[in-house]
Amino acid sequence: MNKLQGVLLYVCVPRPVPCFDKAKGTEWKASIAVDEDQADEFDALKTKQVAKKVKRSEFESIYKVAPPEGDGKNIYVITLKKNTHYKDKETKELKPIPEAYHPKVLLQEGDERIDITNEKLVGNGSKGMMSFEIRNSPQYGDNAQLKNLLVTELIEYVSPVRDAGTEFDNTPAVKKAPAKKKESAKVESAEQESGGPF
């Protein structure tokens, strides 16, 4: 088992987010809501990650989308990540992961799979699959790492357009505080006495 199928949530590909440990830089990240059988299979792999049990009644308030179809009391959410950098064994410095190894987002359209990684953002409630690979670290043990996403039903996320400062449009011009004016007058006076600012 190296694929999960279900409802995609909070897909941060290609826009990485800061790691919980800020010293590690940024990471690609995505979650998927799966059924209990898939959750049990995933947990049986004994990786660092486990399926999170979410009450159906609380799902929409957490993920801002209607819960997946079904009548189960709980929904299982698995979150996978991949760091955008790796630690060089010789220099111990963080170096960017080569582009060939970045996670991709593919859209299934009929018999075609189209790479939409840098074209469209996957919104919560989209349906599809998430692939992963298990990486072993002597220090941290087995780790399931995000690989790629295949979207079969896309709900495209569109960022809201915001006009900066619109809340101040009808505000009258603000006058400078009197203290600032006095200070400014002192500076001008000092400049005149000294023959200029330089």
FIKERO-629788 format. One line per field, with one value per atom (N, C-alpha, C): x, y, z negated; atom name; chain; residue number from 1. Coordinates in pm, 1 decimal. Each point is the difference from the previous one (the first is absolute). Layout:
u = c(X; ...)
v = c(Y; ...)
w = c(Z; ...)
name = c(CA; ...)
chain = c(A; ...)
resi = c(NUM; ...)
//
This chain:
u = c(84.3; -84.3; 87.9; -3.7; 71.6; -84.4; -132.6; -94.0; -120.0; -53.0; -119.4; -103.6; -125.1; -105.0; -107.7; -45.2; -104.1; -18.7; -29.5; -26.1; 124.6; 47.8; 123.2; -27.5; 93.6; -15.4; 132.2; -8.2; 117.3; 123.2; -12.6; 110.9; 94.7; 119.0; 101.4; 108.5; -42.6; 89.9; -51.7; 74.9; 143.9; 40.2; -94.1; 32.7; 40.1; 130.3; 40.5; -31.6; -8.6; -28.9; 115.4; 13.3; 108.5; -14.3; 114.1; 0.5; -32.5; -53.0; -25.1; 130.9; 108.4; 134.4; 56.4; -4.7; 35.7; 142.3; 86.7; 139.1; 7.6; -104.4; -1.2; -51.9; -38.8; -43.6; -146.5; -29.3; -138.8; -26.1; -129.3; -37.5; -125.0; -8.5; -124.7; -85.8; -131.5; -85.9; -138.7; -64.4; -137.0; -66.0; -131.6; -77.3; -105.4; -44.6; -104.2; -90.4; -131.1; -97.9; -29.7; 20.6; -16.0; -98.5; -39.3; -89.7; 80.5; -71.5; 64.9; 93.7; -36.1; 85.8; 136.5; -0.9; 127.5; 80.6; -69.8; 67.3; 67.8; -70.6; 56.7; 122.4; -10.5; 113.8; 120.6; -27.0; 108.8; 65.8; -80.9; 54.4; 81.5; -36.3; 71.1; 142.6; 28.0; 135.6; 99.8; -51.9; 83.1; 97.5; -48.5; 83.9; -25.4; 72.7; -18.7; -139.3; -59.9; -131.5; -109.7; -110.7; -117.9; -121.8; -105.8; -123.8; -64.9; -43.6; -66.5; -149.9; -60.4; -143.9; -73.6; -90.1; -77.6; -147.9; -73.8; -144.5; -67.1; -90.6; -71.9; -66.9; -53.0; -71.6; 93.6; 130.3; 95.9; 81.3; -13.6; 84.1; -10.2; -123.5; -18.0; 56.6; -11.4; 53.8; 153.5; 61.9; 147.0; 52.7; -62.0; 55.2; -75.5; -105.1; -74.6; -59.7; -36.2; -63.0; -87.3; -106.4; -89.5; 76.1; -37.3; 69.3; -21.5; 92.5; -17.2; -128.7; -50.7; -121.8; 23.0; -105.2; 9.1; -78.4; -19.8; -76.9; 81.4; 130.9; 84.1; 7.3; 12.2; 5.9; 132.1; 106.1; 133.1; 54.0; 84.2; 71.8; 148.0; 82.9; 142.8; 81.8; 83.4; 78.9; 148.2; 68.4; 144.0; 70.8; 99.0; 77.4; 142.4; 46.9; 136.0; 75.6; 131.6; 84.4; 126.1; 66.2; 133.4; 75.3; 118.2; 78.0; 52.9; 5.8; 49.3; 152.6; 64.5; 146.9; 49.1; 123.7; 63.3; 133.3; 47.4; 127.5; 113.8; 91.9; 117.2; 85.5; 34.2; 74.9; 138.3; 62.7; 135.8; 1.3; -76.7; 4.8; -97.4; -97.6; -106.0; -90.3; 9.8; -84.7; -130.2; -105.2; -126.1; 9.0; -35.0; 2.0; -137.4; -45.0; -132.8; -9.5; -114.5; -26.7; -4.7; 68.5; -6.9; -144.3; -31.6; -137.1; -59.2; 83.0; -49.0; -65.2; 34.5; -52.7; -108.2; -45.3; -110.1; -129.5; -91.4; -130.6; -73.9; -76.5; -77.7; -148.3; -79.9; -145.4; -45.6; -60.7; -49.3; -152.3; -59.7; -145.4; -40.3; -88.1; -49.8; -114.6; 19.1; -105.3; -16.0; -102.6; -17.5; 117.4; 67.8; 115.9; 130.8; -7.6; 121.3; 23.9; 126.9; 40.0; 80.2; -54.8; 60.6; 68.5; 123.0; 75.5; -51.7; -67.7; -53.8; 71.8; 115.7; 71.4; 12.6; 41.5; 22.4; -111.1; -110.1; -107.8; -124.2; -33.7; -124.1; 24.7; -78.9; 8.6; -116.1; 31.1; -100.4; -71.9; -131.9; -78.7; -48.5; -32.3; -56.6; -126.9; -15.9; -116.6; 25.5; 114.4; 36.5; 17.9; -19.7; 16.8; 120.2; 64.1; 113.9; 82.9; 126.9; 91.6; 128.1; 62.0; 127.7; 97.2; 113.4; 99.7; 108.5; 66.2; 106.3; 106.5; 114.2; 107.1; 45.5; 48.0; 46.5; 150.7; 47.5; 143.4; 42.3; 114.9; 48.2; 116.5; -7.1; 108.2; 44.4; 131.0; 47.3; -35.3; -6.5; -28.0; -149.2; -84.8; -142.3; -91.6; 51.4; -83.6; -69.5; -104.6; -70.3; -88.0; 3.7; -73.2; -70.5; -132.4; -74.5; 9.7; 51.4; 28.4; -89.1; -59.1; -84.7; 76.0; -65.3; 64.7; -72.3; -120.6; -75.5; -148.5; -76.7; -145.5; -63.4; -105.9; -79.0; -141.4; -46.3; -132.2; -98.1; -107.4; -101.3; -121.7; -28.3; -107.0; 56.4; 25.4; 66.1; -99.5; 18.8; -64.1; 115.0; 5.5; 114.9; -10.1; 109.8; 5.2; 44.3; -76.2; 35.5; 21.8; 120.5; 30.9; -90.7; -53.1; -83.7; 84.3; -55.9; 72.2; -27.2; 106.0; -14.7; 65.9; -70.3; 57.7; 54.9; 131.5; 61.4; -45.4; -37.9; -31.1; -142.0; -87.6; -135.2; -78.5; 35.5; -72.2; 28.9; 100.4; 33.6; -45.7; -69.6; -35.3; -77.5; -92.8; -83.4; 50.3; 124.0; 55.0; 64.2; -32.2; 64.4; 150.4; 74.9; 145.5; 36.6; 101.6; 44.3; 104.8; -16.7; 98.1; 116.2; 116.5; 116.4; -18.7; 53.0; -9.0; 81.4; -46.3; 72.2; 145.0; 24.9; 137.0; 94.3; -48.6; 82.1; 34.4; -99.0; 22.9; 108.2; -6.4; 98.8; 138.9; 5.5; 129.0; 55.8; -87.3; 40.8; 51.9; -67.6; 43.5; 137.3; 25.7; 130.7; 110.1; -29.5; 99.2; 33.1; -105.4; 22.7; 84.5; -29.5; 74.5; 146.0; 23.6; 137.1; 76.4; -71.5; 65.5; 40.7; -86.9; 31.3; 122.1; 5.4; 113.3; 130.3; -3.6; 122.2; 36.1; -88.1; 27.7; -50.4; -86.5; -57.7; 9.1; -61.1; -4.7; 130.6; 96.0; 122.2; 121.5)
v = c(-119.8; 119.8; 124.8; 77.3; 127.1; 110.3; -22.2; 100.4; 5.8; 121.3; 21.2; 67.4; -40.6; 57.1; 60.6; 121.1; 64.0; 145.7; 80.8; 143.2; 78.1; 83.2; 75.4; 126.1; 29.5; 112.8; 75.1; 130.8; 85.6; -42.7; -1.0; -38.6; 118.8; -10.4; 105.9; -41.7; -25.5; -31.0; 83.9; 88.9; 20.6; 106.1; 50.0; 105.0; -61.8; -16.4; -60.1; 90.8; -60.7; 73.4; -19.5; 90.2; -16.7; -130.6; -64.4; -121.7; 37.7; -96.7; 22.3; 38.5; -71.3; 35.8; 96.7; 129.6; 102.3; -13.2; -65.3; -18.4; -90.0; -79.0; -90.9; 67.7; 126.6; 72.9; -20.4; -43.0; -14.9; -143.0; -29.6; -134.9; 3.3; -97.9; -23.7; -86.5; 20.5; -67.5; -19.5; -111.2; -24.0; -101.1; 11.1; -94.2; -65.9; -117.2; -71.8; -70.5; 12.4; -69.1; -135.0; -105.8; -136.1; -78.2; -119.7; -83.5; -74.2; -65.9; -65.8; -112.5; -73.9; -109.3; 51.2; 108.4; 57.5; 53.2; 61.4; 53.1; -112.7; -112.6; -114.5; -56.3; -9.2; -50.0; 92.0; 129.9; 97.4; -8.7; -5.5; -7.4; -126.8; -107.1; -127.7; 8.6; 103.3; 15.7; 43.8; 46.0; 38.4; 112.8; 98.8; 117.7; 101.3; 111.6; 105.1; 60.9; -1.1; 60.6; -101.1; 50.0; -84.8; 76.1; -74.4; 63.0; 70.5; 123.1; 77.7; -25.6; -35.5; -26.9; 131.8; 34.5; 124.4; -35.6; 55.0; -25.7; 62.3; -74.6; 49.5; 134.6; 13.6; 123.2; 121.4; -23.1; 110.5; 24.3; -88.7; 4.2; 133.7; 45.5; 121.6; 123.6; 7.8; 117.6; 1.8; -116.8; -7.4; 21.9; -66.0; -1.5; 89.3; 69.5; 97.1; -60.9; -126.1; -68.8; -111.5; -35.7; -105.9; -131.0; -81.7; -127.6; -93.8; -94.6; -98.7; -79.1; -54.4; -81.4; -119.7; -45.9; -114.9; 26.6; -105.9; 16.8; -31.4; -20.7; -27.3; 119.8; -26.5; 106.9; 77.1; -68.0; 61.6; 0.4; 97.1; 10.7; -0.5; -59.8; -14.5; 85.4; 85.5; 93.6; -30.9; -16.4; -27.5; 118.4; 54.4; 113.4; -45.7; 29.2; -36.5; 124.2; -2.6; 115.2; -44.1; 98.1; -22.2; 131.4; -5.6; 121.5; 50.4; 132.4; 59.8; 2.4; -38.6; -1.5; -131.8; -31.0; -116.7; 44.9; -75.9; 35.3; -70.2; 76.7; -54.5; -76.8; -123.8; -85.4; 54.3; 63.4; 50.6; 136.5; 94.3; 137.2; 23.0; -89.3; 12.1; 120.4; 59.2; 113.9; -48.2; 82.5; -30.9; 42.9; -91.6; 29.4; -30.4; 78.9; -24.9; -134.8; -64.7; -125.6; 31.8; -76.6; 24.6; -7.4; 82.1; 11.7; -133.7; -88.7; -131.2; -79.7; 31.5; -74.1; 77.2; 113.3; 73.1; -79.4; 4.3; -64.8; 65.4; -79.6; 50.8; -19.4; 87.0; -13.6; -29.2; -116.3; -40.6; -1.4; 47.4; 0.6; -104.6; -92.3; -103.6; 56.5; 8.4; 44.5; -105.5; -83.9; -113.0; -95.4; -27.3; -89.5; 75.1; 133.2; 80.4; 40.9; 11.7; 55.6; 126.5; 113.3; 129.7; 54.1; 45.4; 58.3; 141.7; 20.0; 132.6; 60.0; -56.6; 41.1; 151.1; 64.6; 144.8; 78.7; -68.4; 65.6; 24.6; -95.4; 10.9; -43.1; 57.8; -37.6; -93.9; -106.9; -101.4; 44.0; 18.0; 42.2; -117.4; 28.8; -101.4; -58.2; -130.7; -66.9; -62.9; 31.8; -67.9; -148.3; -84.1; -144.1; -49.7; -103.1; -54.9; -94.4; -8.5; -92.8; 73.0; -51.6; 53.6; -117.6; 11.8; -107.2; 40.0; -100.0; 27.2; -108.1; 32.3; -100.0; -3.0; -116.1; -12.8; 13.4; 97.8; 24.6; -42.3; -69.3; -44.3; 86.4; 44.9; 78.3; -70.3; -28.5; -65.1; 80.1; 133.0; 87.3; 7.9; 3.7; 25.5; -117.4; -107.1; -114.2; 20.3; -79.2; 6.8; 124.4; 62.8; 123.6; -6.2; 18.7; 3.0; 141.4; 10.6; 130.7; 23.0; 118.5; 36.5; -15.0; -60.3; -17.2; 82.5; -40.7; 72.5; -6.7; 85.1; 0.7; -20.6; -80.0; -17.4; 45.8; 105.2; 56.4; -53.2; -61.5; -53.5; 92.2; 75.0; 101.2; 125.2; 101.9; 120.9; 107.3; 48.9; 124.5; 99.4; 90.2; 89.9; 107.4; 20.4; 106.0; 128.0; 107.3; 130.5; 92.7; 58.5; 91.4; 120.9; 43.6; 120.5; 122.0; 89.6; 121.7; 104.4; 57.6; 100.7; 129.6; 110.5; 131.8; 54.1; 10.6; 47.5; 141.9; 22.6; 135.1; 45.6; -84.9; 45.0; 41.7; -53.5; 38.7; 144.3; 64.9; 138.1; 97.8; -48.2; 85.8; 124.8; -10.6; 115.0; 72.7; -28.3; 63.0; 132.9; 110.0; 127.9; -6.2; 86.3; 2.8; 24.2; -69.9; 12.1; 109.3; 88.8; 106.9; -52.7; 60.0; -40.2; 47.9; -78.3; 36.6; 125.9; 87.4; 125.8; -23.2; -107.5; -26.4; -19.1; -64.9; -23.9; 131.2; 92.9; 129.5; 78.4; -0.4; 73.7; -57.0; -133.9; -66.3; 35.9; 2.4; 34.1; 142.4; 91.5; 140.0; 12.6; -79.7; 4.0; -46.5; -106.3; -52.6; 105.4; 67.0; 103.9; 112.0; 40.3; 108.2; -38.6; -125.7; -47.9; -5.4; -41.1; -6.9; 139.2; 99.9; 136.3; 53.5; -30.5; 48.2; -64.5; -129.3; -70.5; 12.1; 62.6; 17.5; -113.6; -87.0; -108.0; -134.4; -100.7; -131.5; -76.9; 40.9; -80.1; 72.0)
w = c(0.0; 0.0; 0.0; 108.2; 1.3; 61.4; 0.4; 50.0; -93.8; -16.7; -80.1; 88.5; -12.6; 83.0; -87.7; 38.3; -79.1; 36.6; -101.6; 18.1; -41.3; 91.3; -23.5; -82.0; -90.2; -92.0; -14.4; -9.0; -25.8; 79.5; 130.9; 88.2; 15.6; -54.9; 8.3; 98.4; 122.9; 110.9; 115.5; 62.0; -11.7; -102.3; -79.2; -96.7; -134.1; -24.7; -126.6; -118.6; -116.1; -123.9; -97.4; -99.9; -97.5; -77.9; -25.6; -82.4; -144.3; -74.5; -142.2; -68.1; 34.9; -46.0; 104.2; -30.4; 98.6; 52.1; -77.7; 44.0; 123.5; 24.1; 115.0; 127.2; -9.0; 119.2; 32.0; 122.7; 45.1; 49.1; 17.1; 42.0; 86.6; 89.9; 72.4; -91.2; 7.2; -96.4; 60.3; -30.3; 44.4; -93.2; -10.1; -81.6; 87.4; -44.5; 72.3; -101.2; 21.6; -84.2; 63.5; -77.7; 51.6; -86.7; 48.8; -79.1; -107.8; -88.4; -113.7; 43.0; 106.1; 46.3; 45.3; 79.5; 44.7; -119.1; -94.4; -118.8; -78.3; -14.7; -71.4; 73.3; 133.8; 79.1; -13.8; 4.1; -10.5; -138.1; -104.1; -136.5; -20.9; 71.1; -12.6; 55.9; 80.1; 55.4; -107.4; -113.4; -115.3; 34.1; 71.9; 26.3; -111.3; 6.0; -100.2; 7.5; 118.7; 17.6; -33.0; -50.3; -21.9; 50.4; 31.5; 43.8; -118.9; 25.0; -104.8; 8.4; -112.7; -3.2; -24.7; 92.5; -10.7; -3.3; -95.7; -5.9; 121.4; 59.8; 118.4; -30.0; -120.2; -36.9; -9.0; -14.4; -13.9; 128.0; 97.3; 119.1; 74.4; 25.1; 80.6; -69.3; -131.9; -70.0; 3.5; 10.9; 4.9; 140.7; 98.8; 136.0; 99.5; -48.3; 82.7; 125.8; -6.7; 112.3; -58.7; 72.4; -48.5; -16.5; -98.2; -19.2; 117.8; 20.4; 107.7; -20.4; 109.8; -8.1; -90.3; -62.6; -89.6; -126.5; -77.0; -122.2; -125.3; 17.7; -116.3; -93.0; -128.3; -99.4; 10.2; 48.1; 8.4; 142.6; 25.9; 126.8; -36.6; 86.3; -30.7; 96.7; -55.5; 80.5; -17.6; 112.5; -1.0; 64.4; -69.5; 50.5; 28.0; 120.8; 39.3; 45.3; -17.0; 30.5; 72.8; 58.0; 55.2; -11.5; -59.1; -19.1; 133.4; 14.8; 123.7; 5.7; -111.1; -6.6; -58.7; 26.7; -61.9; -58.5; -96.3; -64.1; 72.2; 52.2; 68.8; -100.3; 32.8; -93.6; -31.0; 99.8; -21.9; -68.0; 54.4; -53.2; -115.0; -15.1; -102.1; 24.4; 120.0; 34.7; 64.0; -14.1; 67.2; 145.8; 89.3; 143.5; 57.5; 100.2; 56.9; 71.6; -14.8; 71.2; 150.5; 82.9; 145.7; 50.1; 98.9; 49.4; 45.4; 51.3; 46.4; -113.1; -125.5; -115.4; -74.9; 55.3; -62.4; 18.1; -97.8; 20.8; 116.2; 71.8; 113.2; -27.2; 63.2; -4.9; 142.2; 20.1; 131.9; -2.1; 108.4; 13.2; 101.8; -40.7; 90.3; 81.8; 131.1; 91.1; 108.2; -13.7; 91.3; -14.2; 112.0; -2.5; -23.9; -11.6; -15.2; -144.1; -33.7; -129.4; 28.1; -41.8; 29.9; -124.5; 17.1; -110.8; -24.9; -114.3; -34.2; -121.4; -33.8; -121.0; -11.4; 107.3; -4.6; 69.3; 32.7; 73.7; -85.7; -86.0; -77.0; -144.4; -91.4; -141.1; -32.3; -71.5; -35.5; -126.3; 10.4; -115.0; -83.4; -125.9; -88.7; 62.6; -11.6; 54.6; 135.9; 62.2; 124.8; -30.4; 99.8; -21.1; 79.0; -52.5; 71.1; -83.9; 35.2; -65.8; -40.4; -102.5; -46.1; -9.3; 66.9; -8.5; -99.4; -54.4; -97.4; 9.5; -57.1; -11.3; -144.9; -41.8; -138.3; -2.1; -74.2; -13.8; -139.8; -6.7; -130.5; -44.0; -123.0; -58.8; -127.8; -14.2; -122.5; -125.2; 17.4; -114.3; -31.8; 106.2; -22.6; 34.3; 58.1; 35.9; 134.2; 25.5; 128.0; 7.7; 117.1; 20.4; 135.1; 1.0; 126.5; 55.5; 121.4; 59.5; 122.5; 7.9; 113.0; 130.7; 99.7; 130.0; 106.2; 39.7; 102.8; -29.4; 72.0; -12.8; 137.0; 3.9; 120.9; -33.0; 67.8; -26.0; 103.5; -46.9; 91.9; 9.6; -106.2; 0.7; -64.6; 81.0; -49.0; -41.7; -121.2; -43.8; -8.3; 96.6; 5.5; -107.6; -70.5; -101.1; 68.2; -23.3; 54.3; -117.5; -8.0; -109.4; 6.7; -116.7; 1.2; 34.8; 81.9; 37.5; -106.4; -52.2; -104.1; 44.2; -19.2; 27.5; -129.6; -9.3; -123.5; -28.9; -124.2; -44.0; 29.3; 53.9; 34.5; -123.9; -115.3; -121.1; -40.9; 63.6; -32.2; 108.2; 102.3; 113.5; -38.8; -96.0; -36.5; -124.6; -40.4; -119.0; 37.5; -73.3; 32.7; -24.3; 66.8; -14.9; -145.8; -46.2; -138.7; -8.5; -97.8; -19.5; -81.8; 19.6; -79.1; -143.1; -93.0; -140.9; -25.3; -91.4; -27.9; -41.5; -76.7; -46.4; 118.2; 103.7; 118.9; 68.1; 2.6; 65.7; -72.8; -133.9; -78.9; 22.9; 1.8; 20.6; 136.4; 100.1; 135.7; 5.7; -72.9; -2.3; -64.3; -106.6; -66.8; 93.6; 77.8; 93.7; 105.5; 54.0; 101.4; -57.6; -123.6; -64.5; -19.0; -42.0; -22.7; 131.0; 109.8; 130.5; 48.2; -24.0; 41.7; -74.8; -131.4; -81.4; 43.0; 38.4; 35.6; 147.3; 76.7; 141.6; 87.1; -51.3; 80.1; -69.0; 60.4; -63.8; 9.2; 82.6; 15.5; -54.2)
name = c(N; CA; C; N; CA; C; N; CA; C; N; CA; C; N; CA; C; N; CA; C; N; CA; C; N; CA; C; N; CA; C; N; CA; C; N; CA; C; N; CA; C; N; CA; C; N; CA; C; N; CA; C; N; CA; C; N; CA; C; N; CA; C; N; CA; C; N; CA; C; N; CA; C; N; CA; C; N; CA; C; N; CA; C; N; CA; C; N; CA; C; N; CA; C; N; CA; C; N; CA; C; N; CA; C; N; CA; C; N; CA; C; N; CA; C; N; CA; C; N; CA; C; N; CA; C; N; CA; C; N; CA; C; N; CA; C; N; CA; C; N; CA; C; N; CA; C; N; CA; C; N; CA; C; N; CA; C; N; CA; C; N; CA; C; N; CA; C; N; CA; C; N; CA; C; N; CA; C; N; CA; C; N; CA; C; N; CA; C; N; CA; C; N; CA; C; N; CA; C; N; CA; C; N; CA; C; N; CA; C; N; CA; C; N; CA; C; N; CA; C; N; CA; C; N; CA; C; N; CA; C; N; CA; C; N; CA; C; N; CA; C; N; CA; C; N; CA; C; N; CA; C; N; CA; C; N; CA; C; N; CA; C; N; CA; C; N; CA; C; N; CA; C; N; CA; C; N; CA; C; N; CA; C; N; CA; C; N; CA; C; N; CA; C; N; CA; C; N; CA; C; N; CA; C; N; CA; C; N; CA; C; N; CA; C; N; CA; C; N; CA; C; N; CA; C; N; CA; C; N; CA; C; N; CA; C; N; CA; C; N; CA; C; N; CA; C; N; CA; C; N; CA; C; N; CA; C; N; CA; C; N; CA; C; N; CA; C; N; CA; C; N; CA; C; N; CA; C; N; CA; C; N; CA; C; N; CA; C; N; CA; C; N; CA; C; N; CA; C; N; CA; C; N; CA; C; N; CA; C; N; CA; C; N; CA; C; N; CA; C; N; CA; C; N; CA; C; N; CA; C; N; CA; C; N; CA; C; N; CA; C; N; CA; C; N; CA; C; N; CA; C; N; CA; C; N; CA; C; N; CA; C; N; CA; C; N; CA; C; N; CA; C; N; CA; C; N; CA; C; N; CA; C; N; CA; C; N; CA; C; N; CA; C; N; CA; C; N; CA; C; N; CA; C; N; CA; C; N; CA; C; N; CA; C; N; CA; C; N; CA; C; N; CA; C; N; CA; C; N; CA; C; N; CA; C; N; CA; C; N; CA; C; N; CA; C; N; CA; C; N; CA; C; N; CA; C; N; CA; C; N; CA; C; N; CA; C; N; CA; C; N; CA; C; N; CA; C; N; CA; C; N; CA; C; N; CA; C; N; CA; C; N; CA; C; N; CA; C; N; CA; C; N; CA; C; N; CA; C; N; CA; C; N; CA; C; N; CA; C; N; CA; C; N; CA; C; N; CA; C; N; CA; C; N; CA; C; N; CA; C; N; CA; C; N; CA; C; N; CA; C; N; CA; C; N; CA; C; N; CA; C; N; CA; C; N; CA; C; N; CA; C; N; CA; C; N; CA; C; N; CA; C; N; CA; C; N; CA; C; N; CA; C)
chain = c(A; A; A; A; A; A; A; A; A; A; A; A; A; A; A; A; A; A; A; A; A; A; A; A; A; A; A; A; A; A; A; A; A; A; A; A; A; A; A; A; A; A; A; A; A; A; A; A; A; A; A; A; A; A; A; A; A; A; A; A; A; A; A; A; A; A; A; A; A; A; A; A; A; A; A; A; A; A; A; A; A; A; A; A; A; A; A; A; A; A; A; A; A; A; A; A; A; A; A; A; A; A; A; A; A; A; A; A; A; A; A; A; A; A; A; A; A; A; A; A; A; A; A; A; A; A; A; A; A; A; A; A; A; A; A; A; A; A; A; A; A; A; A; A; A; A; A; A; A; A; A; A; A; A; A; A; A; A; A; A; A; A; A; A; A; A; A; A; A; A; A; A; A; A; A; A; A; A; A; A; A; A; A; A; A; A; A; A; A; A; A; A; A; A; A; A; A; A; A; A; A; A; A; A; A; A; A; A; A; A; A; A; A; A; A; A; A; A; A; A; A; A; A; A; A; A; A; A; A; A; A; A; A; A; A; A; A; A; A; A; A; A; A; A; A; A; A; A; A; A; A; A; A; A; A; A; A; A; A; A; A; A; A; A; A; A; A; A; A; A; A; A; A; A; A; A; A; A; A; A; A; A; A; A; A; A; A; A; A; A; A; A; A; A; A; A; A; A; A; A; A; A; A; A; A; A; A; A; A; A; A; A; A; A; A; A; A; A; A; A; A; A; A; A; A; A; A; A; A; A; A; A; A; A; A; A; A; A; A; A; A; A; A; A; A; A; A; A; A; A; A; A; A; A; A; A; A; A; A; A; A; A; A; A; A; A; A; A; A; A; A; A; A; A; A; A; A; A; A; A; A; A; A; A; A; A; A; A; A; A; A; A; A; A; A; A; A; A; A; A; A; A; A; A; A; A; A; A; A; A; A; A; A; A; A; A; A; A; A; A; A; A; A; A; A; A; A; A; A; A; A; A; A; A; A; A; A; A; A; A; A; A; A; A; A; A; A; A; A; A; A; A; A; A; A; A; A; A; A; A; A; A; A; A; A; A; A; A; A; A; A; A; A; A; A; A; A; A; A; A; A; A; A; A; A; A; A; A; A; A; A; A; A; A; A; A; A; A; A; A; A; A; A; A; A; A; A; A; A; A; A; A; A; A; A; A; A; A; A; A; A; A; A; A; A; A; A; A; A; A; A; A; A; A; A; A; A; A; A; A; A; A; A; A; A; A; A; A; A; A; A; A; A; A; A; A; A; A; A; A; A; A; A; A; A; A; A; A; A; A; A; A; A; A; A; A; A; A; A; A; A; A; A; A; A; A; A; A; A; A; A; A; A; A)
resi = c(1; 1; 1; 2; 2; 2; 3; 3; 3; 4; 4; 4; 5; 5; 5; 6; 6; 6; 7; 7; 7; 8; 8; 8; 9; 9; 9; 10; 10; 10; 11; 11; 11; 12; 12; 12; 13; 13; 13; 14; 14; 14; 15; 15; 15; 16; 16; 16; 17; 17; 17; 18; 18; 18; 19; 19; 19; 20; 20; 20; 21; 21; 21; 22; 22; 22; 23; 23; 23; 24; 24; 24; 25; 25; 25; 26; 26; 26; 27; 27; 27; 28; 28; 28; 29; 29; 29; 30; 30; 30; 31; 31; 31; 32; 32; 32; 33; 33; 33; 34; 34; 34; 35; 35; 35; 36; 36; 36; 37; 37; 37; 38; 38; 38; 39; 39; 39; 40; 40; 40; 41; 41; 41; 42; 42; 42; 43; 43; 43; 44; 44; 44; 45; 45; 45; 46; 46; 46; 47; 47; 47; 48; 48; 48; 49; 49; 49; 50; 50; 50; 51; 51; 51; 52; 52; 52; 53; 53; 53; 54; 54; 54; 55; 55; 55; 56; 56; 56; 57; 57; 57; 58; 58; 58; 59; 59; 59; 60; 60; 60; 61; 61; 61; 62; 62; 62; 63; 63; 63; 64; 64; 64; 65; 65; 65; 66; 66; 66; 67; 67; 67; 68; 68; 68; 69; 69; 69; 70; 70; 70; 71; 71; 71; 72; 72; 72; 73; 73; 73; 74; 74; 74; 75; 75; 75; 76; 76; 76; 77; 77; 77; 78; 78; 78; 79; 79; 79; 80; 80; 80; 81; 81; 81; 82; 82; 82; 83; 83; 83; 84; 84; 84; 85; 85; 85; 86; 86; 86; 87; 87; 87; 88; 88; 88; 89; 89; 89; 90; 90; 90; 91; 91; 91; 92; 92; 92; 93; 93; 93; 94; 94; 94; 95; 95; 95; 96; 96; 96; 97; 97; 97; 98; 98; 98; 99; 99; 99; 100; 100; 100; 101; 101; 101; 102; 102; 102; 103; 103; 103; 104; 104; 104; 105; 105; 105; 106; 106; 106; 107; 107; 107; 108; 108; 108; 109; 109; 109; 110; 110; 110; 111; 111; 111; 112; 112; 112; 113; 113; 113; 114; 114; 114; 115; 115; 115; 116; 116; 116; 117; 117; 117; 118; 118; 118; 119; 119; 119; 120; 120; 120; 121; 121; 121; 122; 122; 122; 123; 123; 123; 124; 124; 124; 125; 125; 125; 126; 126; 126; 127; 127; 127; 128; 128; 128; 129; 129; 129; 130; 130; 130; 131; 131; 131; 132; 132; 132; 133; 133; 133; 134; 134; 134; 135; 135; 135; 136; 136; 136; 137; 137; 137; 138; 138; 138; 139; 139; 139; 140; 140; 140; 141; 141; 141; 142; 142; 142; 143; 143; 143; 144; 144; 144; 145; 145; 145; 146; 146; 146; 147; 147; 147; 148; 148; 148; 149; 149; 149; 150; 150; 150; 151; 151; 151; 152; 152; 152; 153; 153; 153; 154; 154; 154; 155; 155; 155; 156; 156; 156; 157; 157; 157; 158; 158; 158; 159; 159; 159; 160; 160; 160; 161; 161; 161; 162; 162; 162; 163; 163; 163; 164; 164; 164; 165; 165; 165; 166; 166; 166; 167; 167; 167; 168; 168; 168; 169; 169; 169; 170; 170; 170; 171; 171; 171; 172; 172; 172; 173; 173; 173; 174; 174; 174; 175; 175; 175; 176; 176; 176; 177; 177; 177; 178; 178; 178; 179; 179; 179; 180; 180; 180; 181; 181; 181; 182; 182; 182; 183; 183; 183; 184; 184; 184; 185; 185; 185; 186; 186; 186; 187; 187; 187; 188; 188; 188; 189; 189; 189; 190; 190; 190; 191; 191; 191; 192; 192; 192; 193; 193; 193; 194; 194; 194; 195; 195; 195; 196; 196; 196; 197; 197; 197; 198; 198; 198)
//
